[in-house]
Amino acid sequence: MITVGSVTKSFGGRTLFADVSMRIDAGTRTAIVGPNGAGKTTLMKIITGVEPADSGEVAVQRGVEVGVLEQDVADWANAQAEAEGKNPTPIDLVVSGVPVKELEGRLTELGMAMAEDPENEAILEEFGRVQTRFEHLGGYDLDARARRIMAGLGFDERTMDEPLRTLSGGWMMRVALARLLLRNPDVLMLDEPTNHLDLESVGWLQQFLAAYDGAIVLISHDRDFINAIANQIVEVADGRVTSYAGDYEYFITSRAERQEQLLAQAKNQAKKVAEVEAFVERFRYKASKAKQVQSRVKMLEKMETVEVDDRKTRAMKLTFGEAPRAGRTVVELRNARKAYGDNVVYTGLDLALERGMKVALVGPNGAGKSTLLKMLVGALEPDEGERVLGHNVQVAYYAQHQVDALHMEKTALQEVAAAVDTSKVNPRSVLGSFLFSGEDVDKKVAVLSGGERARIALARLIAQPANLLCMDEPTNHLDIASRDVIEDALIAYPGTVVLITHDRHLIRSVVDVVIAVGDGTANMHLGDYASYAEKMGLDYLGRPLGADDGPRMRGGAGGSSDNGRGDGRADKKADKRAEAEKRNRLHNRTKDLRQKLSKAEKALMKAEDEVATIQREMAEPGAFDDPGAAKQLTKRHDVAKSRAADLSREWEQLVEDLEQAEAAAG
């Protein structure tokens, strides 16, 4: 369907890739992977004709329709609205992407022509072709199919028919995706299609694409998504493009095996070259050996050197700033209510998070996950009820659109320097940990890639000490290697984490508490994502049980392959379930002790507030002008300090008692 032949592309003296050749055939599901900035999107743009190659060519088979996920759908919709003098709805824009009206009109014309000349072979043939195309595009049930696709991507019926201009950028991207899927092209070209989707929508899209009849070319950093869809992996890295048959896990294994084989071949070749060179050097000046020497010299000249991928991949170094030990209860919402106009998101919500919890907020878009996260961090006040922050709690918040909030005119160094205490933290060192070195730190945000901007946003966040870390889609725009770094850092992080993410791999690896958000509730499940999925009737990837996973390796060179979900997975699930049950038992056994600790913590906070109030009074001008009043003020201060010290010792003892109780129960 599409043939890429000897394509080369360079930017500013740097070769992104050279002499790339590949084929996209019917039924292939190709995932393009590699680090940020390697050239994945550029390669896709060359394949689609959006960007020219320096050399080589791309040939698309005649009659093949290639569909590309539009990145500027908002501008397109606004232009259409101005041209037509109206404001289209999302369903209008989705349906208008399929050229059925022209086909429907042509069918009417041909039908009238056939009535006048029923024996005309040319008219009959054209009618058959147009009707087939009309049916292929779903012309008879186009609106119903459009609404099913939009529902799968998270739209409700009301939103489908609202003015398009009321939608955010993320929802506009869903419109563009629905518009493309409804068109049903022969080849789908998708660059990060899951970035603006929730978990349920990612699962729906995954199933849709797994059953798609056409070819798919996909750029994604979601391993689960790639594994469920791809039967071919194309890696773009360090100027090289290498193809592997199979899914992402098979690619990782094959790449390691290939590297070992190349190393062995390179060693054998080096040994042979050394032997030949020794022979040439030994007999170079002997006339009787001249023929053999010349033969070996020519052999060396013709020998193709075995190239070994000896690159040292740089990775982010993600270490969160140290923060003081927080109290047992980190943050609470008490009888919280939140509404946006007539839309009541929460009412009477009670929620408490404890020190060390790794929490994922899950639920469909619009259910209230981001609202809940904002209330927990204090970025959004509840309309009723209260938010109570625990003792010594310091909050860090990574918002979903944190990258968009960066200042385009500032440099990377200026952005990070503005977010940290430069007397304690060197912003250059922080940027160095996030792969910005040398002149890179002086680049303006406007010229950086999406992945680079995401790294700056993360750098701003982690340079600030915190023991409550709240993150809304932190892995958007990041490559798989960077996601692995975040995953490892969050696992090692000693504080409390609250995550909203559609990255199922991150959820499964990090989370030990799941809070299901929806219908005005936030229900806590003490256990990891695997046990939550089992309880809710979902599989390990978040899909309904019974969904066909398909083979782990597709399109490979025959043979069966282990899908990696046998006894090991069952054992892991059993272990996770046992851990969750253990946590539940522990929770019940230590309930009284935790209640005492909570009361002590509140009393301590009140006492510390009283000390702070008196100290402010003592700092007022003239506070010690009256000896009698000064004596009373000093006495109050001493009493308050003594009470705070006693309560602090009591709190520390209760913390120690609770930890001992937990250790004994473990």
VMD Tcl script that draws the C-alpha trace (Angstrom):
set ca {
  {0.00 0.00 0.00}
  {2.82 2.42 0.91}
  {6.51 1.93 0.09}
  {9.27 4.02 1.67}
  {12.50 3.81 -0.30}
  {15.95 5.00 0.87}
  {14.61 8.07 2.70}
  {17.08 10.43 4.40}
  {16.29 13.48 6.53}
  {18.54 16.00 8.29}
  {17.97 19.12 10.39}
  {20.64 21.76 10.96}
  {23.52 19.43 10.18}
  {22.09 16.60 12.30}
  {20.97 13.47 10.44}
  {17.71 12.22 11.92}
  {17.80 9.04 9.84}
  {19.41 7.84 6.62}
  {18.54 5.32 3.89}
  {15.26 4.25 5.51}
  {13.22 1.67 3.62}
  {9.99 0.08 4.84}
  {6.61 -1.16 3.62}
  {3.11 -0.61 4.94}
  {0.94 -3.45 3.67}
  {-2.71 -4.27 4.21}
  {-3.23 -5.63 7.71}
  {0.05 -4.32 9.15}
  {-0.10 -2.49 12.49}
  {3.13 -0.53 12.74}
  {4.17 1.28 15.93}
  {6.96 3.84 15.56}
  {8.90 4.08 18.83}
  {11.99 5.86 20.10}
  {13.11 8.69 22.38}
  {11.74 12.23 22.19}
  {13.38 14.19 19.39}
  {14.62 11.12 17.50}
  {12.47 11.87 14.45}
  {9.35 9.70 14.85}
  {6.88 12.44 13.93}
  {9.13 13.65 11.11}
  {9.17 10.13 9.62}
  {5.37 10.00 9.79}
  {5.09 13.42 8.15}
  {7.36 12.25 5.31}
  {5.23 9.13 4.81}
  {2.06 11.25 4.63}
  {3.65 13.84 2.32}
  {3.37 16.69 4.82}
  {7.15 17.11 4.86}
  {9.67 16.36 2.09}
  {12.61 14.00 2.48}
  {16.15 15.14 1.64}
  {16.46 12.09 -0.60}
  {14.56 8.90 -1.36}
  {10.88 8.54 -2.15}
  {7.53 7.48 -0.77}
  {5.10 5.71 -3.12}
  {1.40 5.31 -2.25}
  {-0.52 2.68 -4.18}
  {-3.14 4.16 -6.49}
  {-6.59 4.35 -4.92}
  {-5.32 3.96 -1.34}
  {-6.81 6.51 1.07}
  {-4.50 7.63 3.87}
  {-6.10 9.24 6.93}
  {-4.05 11.43 9.28}
  {-5.10 12.57 12.75}
  {-5.53 16.32 12.37}
  {-3.63 18.48 14.85}
  {-5.32 21.80 13.97}
  {-8.97 20.78 14.09}
  {-9.89 23.88 16.14}
  {-8.56 26.23 13.45}
  {-10.30 24.17 10.76}
  {-13.63 24.30 12.60}
  {-13.39 28.05 13.18}
  {-12.61 28.62 9.50}
  {-15.62 26.52 8.52}
  {-17.85 28.39 10.95}
  {-16.78 31.75 9.54}
  {-17.18 30.58 5.93}
  {-20.67 29.15 6.53}
  {-21.77 31.79 9.03}
  {-22.68 29.25 11.69}
  {-21.25 27.41 14.69}
  {-21.20 23.65 13.96}
  {-21.68 21.00 16.63}
  {-19.18 18.18 17.28}
  {-21.42 15.67 15.49}
  {-21.66 18.04 12.49}
  {-17.89 18.20 12.18}
  {-17.42 14.45 12.63}
  {-20.02 13.53 9.99}
  {-18.78 16.18 7.53}
  {-15.45 14.36 7.31}
  {-17.08 11.54 5.33}
  {-17.95 12.48 1.72}
  {-21.29 10.62 1.64}
  {-23.45 13.55 0.58}
  {-21.64 13.76 -2.76}
  {-21.98 9.99 -3.18}
  {-25.64 10.10 -2.18}
  {-26.29 12.80 -4.77}
  {-24.45 10.80 -7.43}
  {-26.50 7.69 -6.58}
  {-29.68 9.71 -7.12}
  {-28.42 10.93 -10.49}
  {-27.40 7.43 -11.57}
  {-30.72 6.00 -10.39}
  {-32.60 8.46 -12.61}
  {-30.24 7.67 -15.51}
  {-30.86 3.93 -15.09}
  {-34.62 4.50 -15.15}
  {-34.26 6.20 -18.54}
  {-31.68 3.76 -19.94}
  {-31.80 0.47 -17.98}
  {-29.53 -1.37 -20.44}
  {-26.60 1.08 -20.22}
  {-23.63 -1.00 -18.96}
  {-21.47 2.02 -18.03}
  {-24.21 3.50 -15.83}
  {-24.81 0.15 -14.13}
  {-21.11 -0.32 -13.40}
  {-20.70 3.18 -11.99}
  {-23.83 2.78 -9.86}
  {-22.37 -0.42 -8.41}
  {-19.03 1.23 -7.61}
  {-20.62 4.31 -6.02}
  {-23.08 2.22 -4.02}
  {-20.26 -0.02 -2.74}
  {-18.29 3.03 -1.65}
  {-21.41 4.55 -0.06}
  {-22.01 1.36 1.92}
  {-18.31 1.08 2.86}
  {-18.49 4.57 4.35}
  {-21.63 3.63 6.26}
  {-23.80 6.05 4.34}
  {-27.05 4.37 5.41}
  {-26.30 4.66 9.15}
  {-23.64 7.38 9.22}
  {-25.10 9.46 12.05}
  {-25.64 6.40 14.26}
  {-22.07 5.17 13.64}
  {-20.68 8.64 14.33}
  {-22.50 8.77 17.66}
  {-21.25 5.28 18.63}
  {-17.66 6.29 17.92}
  {-18.04 9.58 19.80}
  {-19.61 7.77 22.76}
  {-16.64 5.41 22.80}
  {-14.33 8.42 22.99}
  {-16.20 9.82 25.99}
  {-18.87 12.13 24.51}
  {-22.38 12.09 25.93}
  {-25.41 12.88 23.77}
  {-25.71 16.43 25.12}
  {-22.09 17.32 24.32}
  {-22.34 15.89 20.79}
  {-24.99 18.47 19.92}
  {-23.58 21.51 21.73}
  {-21.80 24.34 19.85}
  {-18.29 23.26 18.94}
  {-16.68 26.40 20.35}
  {-17.63 25.35 23.90}
  {-15.14 22.47 23.78}
  {-11.61 22.54 25.23}
  {-8.53 21.65 23.20}
  {-8.52 18.08 24.51}
  {-12.14 17.50 23.46}
  {-11.45 19.07 20.06}
  {-8.76 16.43 19.54}
  {-11.37 13.78 20.29}
  {-13.57 15.32 17.61}
  {-10.66 15.07 15.16}
  {-10.07 11.43 16.12}
  {-13.76 10.51 15.80}
  {-13.89 12.28 12.41}
  {-10.93 10.21 11.20}
  {-12.22 6.87 12.53}
  {-15.63 7.44 10.91}
  {-13.93 8.00 7.53}
  {-12.52 4.46 7.74}
  {-9.46 5.10 5.49}
  {-7.29 2.29 4.11}
  {-4.34 3.49 6.22}
  {-4.69 5.21 9.61}
  {-1.80 7.49 10.65}
  {-2.03 8.30 14.38}
  {0.45 10.42 16.36}
  {-0.15 9.98 20.11}
  {-3.93 9.39 19.83}
  {-4.36 8.55 23.55}
  {-2.90 11.77 24.98}
  {-6.28 13.39 25.67}
  {-8.24 10.25 26.56}
  {-9.25 8.76 29.89}
  {-8.75 5.10 30.81}
  {-12.15 3.97 29.52}
  {-11.71 5.78 26.20}
  {-8.21 4.36 25.77}
  {-9.64 0.87 26.29}
  {-12.41 1.52 23.75}
  {-9.97 2.91 21.14}
  {-7.67 -0.03 21.73}
  {-10.45 -2.49 20.95}
  {-11.61 -0.44 17.95}
  {-8.14 -0.39 16.40}
  {-7.47 -4.05 17.19}
  {-10.49 -4.91 15.02}
  {-9.74 -2.32 12.31}
  {-9.68 -3.71 8.78}
  {-7.14 -1.27 7.34}
  {-3.44 -0.72 8.02}
  {-2.35 1.38 11.00}
  {0.80 3.45 11.58}
  {0.98 4.58 15.19}
  {3.26 6.74 17.31}
  {2.64 6.05 20.98}
  {4.48 5.84 24.29}
  {1.78 3.64 25.86}
  {3.24 0.12 26.06}
  {-0.08 -1.58 26.79}
  {-1.68 0.19 23.84}
  {1.16 -0.81 21.49}
  {1.12 -4.41 22.71}
  {-2.60 -4.74 22.06}
  {-2.42 -3.36 18.50}
  {1.01 -3.58 16.86}
  {2.40 -6.48 14.86}
  {5.46 -4.52 13.73}
  {7.73 -2.13 15.61}
  {9.87 0.49 13.88}
  {12.50 1.98 16.21}
  {13.89 5.44 15.42}
  {16.95 6.21 17.51}
  {20.35 7.86 17.01}
  {19.99 8.18 13.26}
  {18.97 4.57 12.78}
  {15.62 3.07 11.83}
  {15.21 -0.64 12.57}
  {12.14 -2.84 12.03}
  {11.06 -5.76 14.23}
  {8.15 -8.16 13.74}
  {5.88 -8.45 16.80}
  {4.59 -6.24 19.60}
  {6.55 -4.02 21.99}
  {7.53 -6.75 24.44}
  {8.75 -8.94 21.59}
  {10.66 -5.93 20.24}
  {12.46 -5.43 23.56}
  {13.48 -9.10 23.64}
  {14.45 -9.19 19.95}
  {16.51 -6.02 20.21}
  {18.50 -7.47 23.12}
  {19.05 -10.76 21.27}
  {20.06 -8.89 18.11}
  {22.55 -6.83 20.10}
  {24.11 -9.99 21.53}
  {24.37 -11.52 18.06}
  {26.00 -8.39 16.64}
  {28.49 -8.29 19.50}
  {29.43 -11.93 18.85}
  {29.75 -11.27 15.10}
  {31.83 -8.15 15.74}
  {34.20 -10.09 18.03}
  {34.61 -12.87 15.46}
  {35.19 -10.33 12.71}
  {37.76 -8.44 14.79}
  {39.60 -11.69 15.47}
  {39.62 -12.59 11.79}
  {40.78 -9.11 10.76}
  {43.61 -9.29 13.30}
  {44.72 -12.66 11.90}
  {44.66 -11.39 8.30}
  {46.50 -8.19 9.21}
  {49.15 -10.24 11.04}
  {49.60 -12.44 7.95}
  {49.89 -9.37 5.67}
  {52.41 -7.71 7.99}
  {54.50 -10.87 8.29}
  {54.76 -11.69 4.58}
  {54.40 -8.23 3.04}
  {57.99 -8.24 1.65}
  {58.25 -11.92 0.63}
  {57.88 -12.34 -3.13}
  {56.76 -15.95 -2.73}
  {53.77 -14.80 -0.64}
  {52.87 -11.71 -2.69}
  {49.81 -13.30 -4.27}
  {48.41 -14.45 -0.92}
  {49.14 -11.04 0.65}
  {47.32 -9.16 -2.13}
  {44.39 -11.58 -1.86}
  {44.03 -10.89 1.85}
  {44.37 -7.11 1.40}
  {41.51 -7.17 -1.13}
  {39.48 -9.32 1.25}
  {39.87 -6.71 4.00}
  {38.85 -3.93 1.62}
  {35.67 -5.75 0.62}
  {34.74 -6.82 4.14}
  {31.63 -5.03 5.51}
  {32.20 -3.99 9.09}
  {29.67 -5.34 11.56}
  {28.19 -2.27 13.26}
  {27.31 -2.67 16.92}
  {24.82 -0.37 18.61}
  {27.09 0.83 21.41}
  {25.11 3.97 22.21}
  {24.81 4.98 25.81}
  {21.22 6.11 26.25}
  {20.95 9.14 28.50}
  {18.10 9.04 30.97}
  {16.53 11.56 33.30}
  {17.59 11.46 36.93}
  {14.43 12.05 38.89}
  {14.93 12.58 42.62}
  {12.30 14.41 44.61}
  {13.43 17.09 47.05}
  {13.47 16.05 50.71}
  {10.52 17.16 52.79}
  {9.79 16.82 56.53}
  {7.87 13.81 57.77}
  {4.13 14.41 57.47}
  {1.46 13.43 59.93}
  {-0.45 10.18 59.60}
  {-3.41 11.83 57.88}
  {-2.05 13.92 55.04}
  {-5.20 15.60 53.73}
  {-8.93 15.35 54.38}
  {-12.10 16.53 52.68}
  {-15.00 16.79 55.12}
  {-18.58 17.00 53.88}
  {-17.27 18.72 50.74}
  {-19.59 20.03 48.06}
  {-18.54 21.32 44.66}
  {-20.71 22.48 41.78}
  {-20.28 24.38 38.53}
  {-23.57 26.19 38.12}
  {-26.31 23.57 38.03}
  {-23.78 20.76 37.58}
  {-23.22 19.33 41.08}
  {-19.98 17.32 40.98}
  {-19.74 16.36 44.68}
  {-21.98 16.71 47.70}
  {-21.28 15.46 51.23}
  {-17.89 14.06 50.17}
  {-15.68 12.66 52.96}
  {-12.21 11.48 52.02}
  {-8.96 11.04 53.97}
  {-5.54 10.15 52.55}
  {-2.78 8.78 54.77}
  {0.98 9.07 54.67}
  {2.68 6.85 52.09}
  {-0.42 6.06 50.02}
  {0.07 5.80 46.25}
  {-3.39 6.68 44.89}
  {-4.89 6.62 41.40}
  {-8.10 8.51 40.64}
  {-9.96 6.60 37.93}
  {-13.22 7.27 36.12}
  {-14.55 8.65 32.85}
  {-13.82 12.17 31.63}
  {-16.14 14.68 33.26}
  {-16.67 12.50 36.34}
  {-14.74 14.94 38.55}
  {-11.20 13.51 38.82}
  {-9.41 16.81 38.14}
  {-11.88 18.67 40.40}
  {-11.15 16.24 43.22}
  {-7.40 16.55 42.70}
  {-7.62 20.36 42.73}
  {-9.59 20.30 45.98}
  {-7.02 17.96 47.56}
  {-4.11 20.28 46.66}
  {-6.04 23.43 47.61}
  {-6.15 24.86 44.09}
  {-9.96 24.74 44.27}
  {-11.99 25.46 47.39}
  {-15.11 23.37 48.09}
  {-18.38 25.34 48.03}
  {-19.31 23.76 51.34}
  {-17.43 21.65 53.86}
  {-13.70 21.94 54.35}
  {-10.27 20.74 53.32}
  {-7.90 19.96 56.20}
  {-4.19 19.65 55.55}
  {-2.25 17.38 57.88}
  {0.72 18.21 60.11}
  {3.92 19.20 58.26}
  {2.34 18.56 54.86}
  {3.93 20.31 51.88}
  {2.10 19.99 48.56}
  {3.43 19.85 44.98}
  {0.97 19.91 42.09}
  {1.52 18.95 38.44}
  {-1.55 20.11 36.53}
  {-2.76 18.45 33.32}
  {-1.93 21.55 31.30}
  {1.28 22.36 33.19}
  {3.21 22.29 29.91}
  {0.82 24.82 28.36}
  {1.40 27.17 31.31}
  {5.11 27.58 30.51}
  {6.16 30.97 29.16}
  {7.07 30.57 25.50}
  {9.37 33.62 25.48}
  {11.48 32.43 28.44}
  {14.44 30.08 28.32}
  {14.53 26.68 29.99}
  {16.90 28.09 32.61}
  {14.65 31.07 33.35}
  {11.61 28.82 33.77}
  {13.29 26.57 36.32}
  {15.08 29.41 38.14}
  {11.73 31.14 38.66}
  {10.32 28.07 40.43}
  {13.13 27.28 42.90}
  {15.07 28.91 45.71}
  {18.31 29.57 43.84}
  {20.18 30.06 47.13}
  {19.62 26.37 47.85}
  {19.09 24.80 44.42}
  {21.19 25.23 41.30}
  {18.72 25.42 38.37}
  {21.45 24.34 35.92}
  {22.00 21.14 37.91}
  {18.27 20.47 37.97}
  {18.05 20.91 34.19}
  {21.09 18.66 33.75}
  {19.18 15.87 35.49}
  {16.46 16.35 32.89}
  {18.86 16.03 29.93}
  {19.36 19.76 29.32}
  {23.06 20.55 29.03}
  {25.32 23.20 27.56}
  {23.50 25.60 25.27}
  {20.22 23.65 25.65}
  {19.42 25.53 28.87}
  {19.36 28.83 26.96}
  {16.84 27.64 24.35}
  {13.47 29.35 24.49}
  {10.50 27.22 25.44}
  {8.83 28.09 22.12}
  {11.41 26.10 20.10}
  {11.37 23.01 22.30}
  {9.51 19.78 21.54}
  {6.51 18.63 23.56}
  {8.67 16.11 25.42}
  {11.29 18.74 26.27}
  {8.62 21.11 27.59}
  {7.19 18.30 29.72}
  {10.65 17.71 31.20}
  {10.94 21.41 32.11}
  {7.54 21.29 33.82}
  {8.66 18.24 35.80}
  {11.97 19.91 36.68}
  {10.07 22.89 38.13}
  {7.97 20.50 40.21}
  {10.53 18.16 41.76}
  {12.98 20.90 42.74}
  {10.48 21.90 45.43}
  {10.38 19.67 48.55}
  {6.97 18.05 49.08}
  {5.47 15.09 50.90}
  {2.10 15.22 49.08}
  {2.58 14.92 45.33}
  {-0.50 15.36 43.11}
  {-0.05 14.79 39.37}
  {-2.58 15.09 36.54}
  {-1.37 13.21 33.40}
  {2.36 13.58 34.17}
  {3.50 11.24 31.36}
  {1.86 13.06 28.43}
  {4.44 13.90 25.73}
  {7.14 11.77 27.42}
  {8.84 8.81 25.74}
  {8.86 5.34 27.26}
  {12.35 5.71 28.78}
  {11.30 8.91 30.58}
  {8.09 7.24 31.76}
  {10.18 4.45 33.25}
  {12.22 7.02 35.20}
  {9.05 8.63 36.59}
  {7.70 5.20 37.48}
  {10.85 4.25 39.42}
  {10.95 7.63 41.19}
  {7.30 7.39 42.30}
  {7.80 3.85 43.58}
  {10.76 5.05 45.69}
  {9.03 8.29 46.77}
  {8.36 8.14 50.54}
  {5.47 10.62 50.54}
  {1.86 10.41 49.40}
  {1.11 10.34 45.67}
  {-2.22 11.07 43.97}
  {-2.28 10.34 40.23}
  {-4.62 10.92 37.34}
  {-3.24 9.08 34.33}
  {-4.36 6.99 31.37}
  {-1.00 5.16 31.45}
  {-2.12 1.75 32.70}
  {1.46 0.53 33.04}
  {2.22 3.40 35.44}
  {-0.93 2.70 37.46}
  {-0.17 -1.01 37.80}
  {3.46 -0.39 38.77}
  {2.98 2.40 41.31}
  {-0.51 2.46 42.78}
  {-1.68 0.64 45.92}
  {-4.98 2.52 46.39}
  {-7.61 3.16 43.71}
  {-10.32 5.82 44.12}
  {-13.16 5.33 41.63}
  {-14.74 8.69 40.75}
  {-18.22 8.94 39.23}
  {-21.84 9.86 39.89}
  {-20.82 12.35 42.57}
  {-18.91 9.78 44.61}
  {-15.27 8.90 45.27}
  {-15.05 5.28 46.45}
  {-11.73 4.10 47.87}
  {-10.40 0.61 47.08}
  {-7.51 -0.43 49.33}
  {-5.50 -2.47 46.88}
  {-3.63 -2.14 43.62}
  {-5.08 -1.76 40.13}
  {-5.06 -5.49 39.45}
  {-7.29 -6.26 42.44}
  {-9.53 -3.27 41.60}
  {-9.87 -4.44 37.99}
  {-10.76 -7.94 39.17}
  {-13.37 -6.57 41.56}
  {-14.92 -4.42 38.81}
  {-14.92 -7.23 36.22}
  {-12.09 -5.78 34.13}
  {-9.01 -7.54 32.84}
  {-5.44 -6.55 33.64}
  {-5.48 -3.94 30.86}
  {-8.71 -2.34 32.10}
  {-11.00 -4.00 29.53}
  {-14.12 -6.11 30.24}
  {-13.32 -9.71 31.11}
  {-13.65 -12.03 28.14}
  {-12.12 -9.56 25.66}
  {-9.87 -11.38 23.23}
  {-6.27 -10.34 23.77}
  {-5.16 -11.87 20.47}
  {-1.68 -13.26 19.98}
  {1.18 -11.41 21.63}
  {3.19 -11.63 18.39}
  {1.47 -10.88 15.11}
  {2.90 -11.02 11.65}
  {6.12 -12.68 12.83}
  {7.93 -15.57 11.25}
  {5.56 -18.31 12.36}
  {5.52 -20.35 15.53}
  {3.66 -19.78 18.77}
  {4.71 -17.26 21.35}
  {4.24 -16.99 25.10}
  {1.83 -14.18 25.83}
  {3.37 -13.50 29.22}
  {0.04 -13.84 31.05}
  {0.14 -17.39 32.30}
  {0.98 -18.71 35.73}
  {3.28 -15.76 36.47}
  {0.44 -13.33 36.06}
  {-1.94 -15.45 38.13}
  {0.64 -15.73 40.92}
  {1.24 -11.99 40.81}
  {-2.49 -11.25 41.01}
  {-2.85 -13.66 43.94}
  {0.05 -11.98 45.75}
  {-1.42 -8.54 45.11}
  {-4.82 -9.68 46.39}
  {-3.23 -11.15 49.53}
  {-1.40 -7.88 50.14}
  {-4.64 -5.91 49.78}
  {-6.44 -8.23 52.24}
  {-3.55 -7.85 54.65}
  {-3.80 -4.07 54.43}
  {-7.53 -4.24 55.13}
  {-6.97 -6.40 58.24}
  {-4.24 -4.05 59.43}
  {-6.52 -1.05 58.88}
  {-9.18 -2.56 61.15}
  {-6.73 -3.64 63.89}
  {-5.11 -0.21 64.20}
  {-8.28 1.85 63.87}
  {-8.38 3.00 67.54}
  {-4.69 3.92 67.56}
  {-5.07 5.90 64.36}
  {-8.04 7.81 65.81}
  {-5.93 8.77 68.85}
  {-3.14 9.86 66.55}
  {-5.55 11.97 64.51}
  {-6.81 13.75 67.66}
  {-3.26 14.33 68.89}
  {-2.23 15.70 65.53}
  {-5.12 18.19 65.49}
  {-4.32 19.30 69.03}
  {-0.65 19.74 68.11}
  {-1.52 21.83 65.07}
  {-3.78 24.04 67.21}
  {-1.05 24.47 69.82}
  {1.55 25.36 67.18}
  {-0.86 27.91 65.71}
  {-1.25 29.46 69.18}
  {2.53 29.72 69.60}
  {2.80 31.38 66.18}
  {0.04 33.86 67.08}
  {1.76 34.88 70.32}
  {5.09 35.25 68.53}
  {3.45 37.63 66.06}
  {2.09 39.64 69.00}
  {5.60 39.77 70.53}
  {6.96 41.09 67.24}
  {4.54 44.02 67.18}
  {6.07 47.47 67.86}
  {5.63 48.47 71.51}
  {4.80 44.93 72.66}
  {7.21 45.27 75.59}
  {6.61 48.94 76.45}
  {4.31 48.00 79.35}
  {6.29 45.76 81.78}
  {3.13 44.15 83.18}
  {1.68 43.33 79.76}
  {5.09 42.13 78.57}
  {5.31 39.74 81.54}
  {1.87 38.29 80.76}
  {2.77 37.96 77.08}
  {6.00 36.11 77.91}
  {4.16 33.82 80.30}
  {1.53 32.98 77.67}
  {4.32 32.23 75.24}
  {6.10 29.90 77.66}
  {2.88 28.02 78.47}
  {1.96 27.65 74.81}
  {5.45 26.42 73.89}
  {5.44 23.92 76.74}
  {2.01 22.60 75.68}
  {3.14 22.30 72.06}
  {6.26 20.42 73.16}
  {4.20 17.99 75.28}
  {1.77 17.39 72.41}
  {4.66 16.89 69.98}
  {6.13 14.17 72.25}
  {2.70 12.56 72.54}
  {2.27 12.65 68.73}
  {5.72 11.14 68.16}
  {5.01 8.35 70.68}
  {1.69 7.52 69.00}
  {3.42 7.45 65.61}
  {5.99 5.02 67.04}
  {3.26 2.89 68.66}
  {1.36 2.70 65.39}
  {4.44 1.74 63.42}
  {5.25 -1.00 65.96}
  {1.66 -2.26 65.78}
  {1.85 -2.38 62.00}
  {5.19 -4.17 62.11}
  {3.85 -6.74 64.59}
  {0.75 -7.31 62.45}
  {2.97 -7.73 59.35}
}
mol new
graphics top color blue
foreach p $ca { graphics top sphere $p radius 0.5 }
foreach p [lrange $ca 0 end-1] q [lrange $ca 1 end] { graphics top cylinder $p $q radius 0.2 }
display resetview
